[in-house]
Each structure stands twice: as structure tokens, then as C-alpha cells.
């Protein structure tokens, strides 16, 4: 018996729900001098690498946990809460059965709070063209999405997600044999749980709305190859993402007493690692100084 292949229909719904607005033409990744050097020196075969960290290890892990709590509240108050699909999803969301990797960026150029966070010992901001900033090798499960700064807004999306998957499941399984029901239950569970986890990753406290953060979100199974880095005594899982070198549009040097020297060396790094590099390097014009 053939099953209805609606998996990509589910992914299409997920993308539309998560990416509900077009990104600006440019996004900015603030990083330390070491981070900048690592990104540019990783360039090989016209692509460079960036780290996407496990969402549970974000600087404020309560953001992701808070997002899952909002999802739990939506499930508990849903008119579908007694359905087999929603009950199983509730159990899965409480476990460590899936991972979401996140790479953070900002739509704000020359943002003082980001310079303070990353440039105490020298830092940079890499300006990316969003039309070219697409991970190589992740064809269906990666999203460039704007952070959500309201629990109410997140609740609307989660409730929409619950209803869509429940309706999808009911439509596909009505008057069907058990084998078909089980197939679609597993399929809808993957779609529902994966989408809710990705949405939860986008929640940030409204006090950080000034950052205008965007996140490159990648859903990936637990069996994917992981890397581990030491971050202030905590071992943080992450994956490598490859992006085309042409997405790098410009680099800005953090404010500081050695900014001019940092500009010269950044230009050398770009020239030495990116053939025919078109990206320029500029100094931040903020008055902030370390």
C-alpha cells in the first residue's frame, strides 16, 4: 500500500510559519577577533564555516526553555489535547529527543550593546548579504528567521501549528487501516515536534528587542555528528555550517584604541584567505571606547 507523501508539505508549512517576514538585505554577525579569524581562515572551496550551537546552550538558555513552556501551555489548553497525536507530542517535547542548532545575527549595524558583548579584547562585525547567506548542504531543514519578543505572538504560532498538524493527521487517517494511521502518526509527530522546537528557539525576552536578532535555525536529529567546544567551563555541542564566501559583504572593526591596526590585519586576513575578495573593512564610528 502506498502512503501519501506529505512530508515536504509539512516542511513547507513549517517554513511559512517560522519565516513570516523577509529578512533585510544585510545581517550582521558580531564576534571576537578569534571568532572572526576562525571564520575567515576556514574558507575552502569558496565556502567558509560558522558554528551553530545547540539551542539549550544559548547565553540565556531560559529563552528556549521559556519557549517550550509556552508550547506546553498551548497544548494543555488546546481543544485537541486529548488526541493521540497531541498527547504524544507533549511527551516528546519534554524529552531530549531532538536538537536545534542556532546561529545568531542582528539586523542592526554598529550596535553598541553588541560591541560591548564581543569587543573587549578586539572584535569584528561581519556584514552578510542575506540573498546569498544560505547553508550549503542543508536543503530542507534550515531557516533564517526573526526572533519573537512576545509570548503572545509565539502562542499564536504554536496554536496554529497544533491545529494544522491535527487536521492533517485526521484528514490522512479517517477510515484508514491501522498501518496507515501509525505511519501518519509518526510523520505528523516529527513535523509537529520539530516545528514547535524551532519556534521555541526564536523566543527572546522583550528587553532584548533592541538587538533585532535574527537566527539561522537548523533542525537536526540526535544522531548527527556533533562537535564540542569549551565555553567558560561548559562543554557546548555545536555543528558546522558552510556558507558561500560571496555572502560576505563587508567587515567592521570594533571601537578601541587599536582599531586602526585591527583594520589592517583584518584586510590581510581577508586577502590571504578569500581569492579576489571584494569585501572591504571599515572602522566603527561609535564613540564607545575600551
PELINWO-V394965 format. One record per pair of residues at least 24 apart in sequence whose ideal C-beta (glycine too) atoms are under 10 Angstrom apart, sorted by the first residue. I is the first residue (numbers start at 1). J is the second residue. Records with the same first field share a line. If there is no record, write none. Layout:
I = J, J
This chain:
1 = 176, 177, 179, 180, 183
2 = 180
3 = 172, 176, 179, 180, 183, 184, 187
4 = 168, 171, 172, 176, 180, 183, 184, 187
5 = 187
6 = 168, 171, 172, 184, 187, 188, 191
7 = 140, 187, 188, 190, 191
8 = 140
9 = 168, 191
10 = 164, 165, 168, 187, 188, 190, 191, 192, 194, 195
11 = 139, 140, 141, 191, 194, 195, 219
12 = 140
13 = 160, 161, 164, 165, 168, 191, 195
14 = 140, 141, 143, 161, 164, 165, 191, 192, 194, 195, 196, 198, 199, 219
15 = 140, 141, 142, 143, 145, 195, 198
17 = 143, 145, 157, 158, 160, 161, 164, 195, 198, 199
18 = 143, 144, 145, 146, 148, 157, 161, 195, 198, 199, 201, 202, 215, 217, 219
19 = 143, 144, 145, 146, 217
20 = 145, 146, 148, 153, 157
21 = 145, 146, 214
22 = 130, 144, 146
23 = 105, 107, 128, 130, 131, 133, 144, 145, 146, 214
24 = 107, 108, 109, 130, 146, 212, 214
25 = 107, 127, 128, 129, 130, 131, 249
26 = 105, 107, 109, 127, 128, 129, 130, 131, 133, 249, 250
27 = 104, 105, 106, 107, 108, 109, 126, 127, 128, 129, 130, 133, 144, 212, 213, 214, 216, 247, 249
28 = 105, 106, 107, 108, 109, 110, 111, 114, 124, 125, 126, 127, 128, 212, 214, 249, 250, 252
29 = 103, 104, 105, 106, 114, 118, 124, 125, 126, 127, 128, 133, 214, 216, 248
30 = 104, 105, 106, 108, 110, 111, 113, 114, 115, 116, 117, 118, 119, 123, 124, 125, 126, 211, 252, 254
31 = 114, 117, 118, 119, 123, 124, 125, 126, 254
32 = 117, 118, 119, 120, 121, 122, 123, 124, 254
33 = 118, 119, 121, 122, 123, 124, 253, 254, 262, 265, 266, 269
34 = 121, 122, 123
35 = 118, 123, 124, 126
36 = 118, 122, 123, 124, 125, 126, 251, 253, 254, 262, 265, 266, 269, 270
37 = 124, 265, 266, 269, 273
39 = 124, 126, 243, 248, 269, 273
40 = 124, 126, 245, 248, 251, 266, 269, 270, 272, 273, 274, 277, 279
41 = 269, 272, 273
42 = 240, 242, 273
43 = 242, 243, 245, 248, 269, 270, 272, 273, 274, 275, 277
44 = 242, 245, 273
45 = 136, 242, 245
46 = 136, 242, 244, 245, 246, 274, 275
47 = 135, 136, 137, 241, 242, 243, 244, 245, 246, 247
48 = 126, 241, 242, 243, 244, 245, 247, 248, 273, 274
49 = 136, 239, 240, 241, 242, 243
50 = 103, 105, 126, 128, 133, 135, 216, 238, 239, 240, 241, 242, 243
51 = 101, 102, 103, 227, 229, 236, 238, 239, 240, 241
52 = 100, 101, 102, 103, 104, 135, 138, 142, 215, 216, 217, 218, 220, 238, 239, 240, 241
53 = 100, 101, 102, 103, 104, 227, 229, 231, 236, 237, 238, 239
54 = 99, 100, 101, 102, 220, 226, 228, 236, 237, 238, 239
55 = 99, 100, 101, 102, 197, 198, 200, 201, 202, 215, 217, 218, 219
56 = 96, 99, 100, 102, 201, 236, 237
57 = 102, 229, 231, 234, 235, 236, 237, 238
58 = 102, 104, 201, 204, 215, 236
59 = 104, 117, 231
60 = 204, 205, 208
62 = 203, 205
63 = 102, 147, 148, 200, 201, 202, 203, 204, 205, 208
64 = 100, 102, 197, 200, 201, 202, 203, 204
65 = 200, 203
66 = 151, 154, 200, 203, 204, 205
67 = 148, 151, 154, 158, 196, 197, 198, 199, 200, 201, 202, 203, 204
68 = 93, 94, 158, 196, 197, 199, 200, 201, 203
69 = 151, 200, 203
70 = 148, 151, 152, 153, 154, 155, 157, 158, 196, 199, 200, 203
71 = 154, 155, 157, 158, 159, 161, 162, 193, 195, 196, 197, 199, 200, 203
72 = 158, 196, 200
73 = 151, 155, 158
74 = 154, 155, 156, 157, 158, 159, 160, 161, 162, 196
75 = 158, 159, 162, 192, 196
77 = 155, 159
78 = 158, 159, 162, 163, 166
79 = 159, 162, 163, 166
80 = 159, 162, 163, 165, 166, 167, 169, 170
81 = 162
83 = 162, 165, 166, 169, 170
84 = 169, 173, 181, 185, 189
85 = 162, 165, 166, 168, 169, 170, 173, 184, 185, 188, 189, 192
86 = 162, 165, 166, 169, 188, 189, 192
88 = 185, 186, 188, 189, 192, 193
89 = 161, 162, 165, 166, 188, 189, 190, 191, 192, 193, 196
90 = 193
91 = 189, 193
92 = 189, 190, 192, 193, 194, 196, 197
93 = 192, 193, 196, 197, 200
95 = 193
96 = 222
97 = 193, 197, 221, 222
98 = 190, 193, 194, 197, 198, 219, 220, 221, 222
99 = 197, 218, 219, 220, 221, 222, 223, 224, 226, 237, 239
100 = 141, 194, 197, 198, 199, 200, 201, 202, 215, 217, 218, 219, 220
101 = 138, 142, 201, 215, 216, 217, 218, 219, 220, 224, 226, 237, 238, 239, 240, 241
102 = 198, 201, 202, 215, 216, 217, 218, 238
103 = 133, 135, 142, 144, 214, 215, 216, 217, 218, 238, 239, 241, 243
104 = 147, 204, 211, 213, 214, 215, 216
105 = 130, 133, 144, 211, 212, 213, 214, 215, 216
106 = 147, 210, 211, 212, 213, 214
107 = 146, 211, 212, 213, 214
108 = 210, 211, 212, 213
109 = 250, 252, 284
110 = 252, 254, 255, 282, 284, 285, 286, 288
111 = 210, 211, 212, 284, 286
112 = 210, 255, 284, 286, 287, 288
113 = 208, 210, 211
114 = 210, 211, 213, 254
115 = 252, 254, 255, 256, 284, 286, 288, 290
116 = 254, 255, 288, 290
117 = 211
118 = 254
119 = 253, 254, 255, 256, 259, 262, 284, 288, 290
120 = 254, 256, 290
121 = 254, 256, 258, 290
122 = 253, 254, 256, 258, 259, 261, 262, 265, 266, 290
123 = 252, 253, 254, 255, 256, 262, 284, 290
124 = 251, 252, 253, 254, 262, 263, 266, 269, 281, 284
125 = 250, 251, 252, 253, 254, 282, 284
126 = 247, 248, 249, 250, 251, 252, 279
127 = 247, 248, 249, 250, 251, 252, 279, 280, 282
128 = 216, 243, 247, 248, 249, 250, 279
129 = 244, 246, 247, 248, 249, 250
130 = 214, 247, 249
131 = 247
132 = 243, 244, 245, 246, 247, 248, 249
133 = 216, 243, 244, 246, 247, 248, 249
134 = 216, 241, 242, 243, 244, 247
135 = 216, 218, 239, 240, 241, 242, 243, 244
136 = 241, 242, 243, 244
137 = 240, 241, 242
138 = 216, 218, 219, 220, 239, 241, 242
140 = 219
141 = 194, 198, 217, 218, 219, 220, 221
142 = 198, 216, 217, 218, 219, 220, 241
143 = 198, 201, 202, 215, 216, 217, 218, 219
144 = 214, 215, 216, 217
145 = 198, 199, 201, 202, 214, 215, 216, 217
146 = 202, 212, 213, 214, 215
147 = 201, 202, 203, 204, 205, 208, 209, 211, 212, 213, 214, 215
148 = 199, 200, 201, 202, 203, 204, 206, 213
149 = 202, 203, 204, 205, 206, 207, 208, 209, 210, 211, 212, 213
150 = 203, 204, 205, 206, 209
151 = 203, 205, 206
153 = 202, 203
154 = 196, 199, 200, 202, 203
157 = 195, 196, 199, 202
158 = 192, 195, 196, 199, 200
160 = 195, 199
161 = 191, 192, 193, 195, 196, 198, 199
162 = 192, 195, 196
164 = 188, 191, 192, 195
165 = 189, 190, 191, 192, 193, 195, 196
166 = 192
168 = 192
190 = 219, 221
193 = 219
194 = 219, 220, 221
195 = 219
216 = 241, 243
245 = 270, 273, 274, 275, 276, 277, 278, 279
246 = 274, 277, 278, 279
247 = 279
248 = 274, 277, 278, 279
249 = 278, 279, 280
250 = 278, 279, 280, 281, 282
251 = 279, 280, 281, 282
252 = 280, 281, 282, 283, 284, 285, 286
253 = 281, 282, 283, 284
254 = 283, 284, 286, 288, 290
255 = 283, 284, 285, 286, 287, 288, 289, 290
256 = 283, 284, 288, 289, 290
257 = 289, 290
258 = 290
259 = 283, 284, 289, 290
